[in-house]
Amino acid sequence: MADTRRLLTGLREYHATLTRHHAVLRDEYLVLERRYHALQHVYEGDAAEQFKAGWTRTHATFREYMDRGQVIQHLLAERIDALEAANRPDGDLG
């Protein structure tokens, strides 16, 4: 029989780590985004257009990564709630 308490502990740690990871990424990305917008106002020409296209792809990929991470965080929270209910001393799953 699996020890659901160990699984619960692992899921909580994973959820906390993922939450911290996304918070750090979001903060660092905001700094990078501000710098890009400042550069965008002074950078011109073909190189600027190529850079803009690359930035647009990077932005879309970053948003997708963050969105998928939020889905994982939500699923983890649901599983944590379910395991907490299963581990209640009274055995009440509701």
Secondary structure, 3 states (H helix, E strand, C coil): CCCHHHHHHHHHHHHHHHHHHHHHHHHHHHHHHHHHHHHHCCCCCHHHHHHHHHHHHHHHHHHHHHHHHHHHHHHHHHHHHHHHHHCCCCCCCC
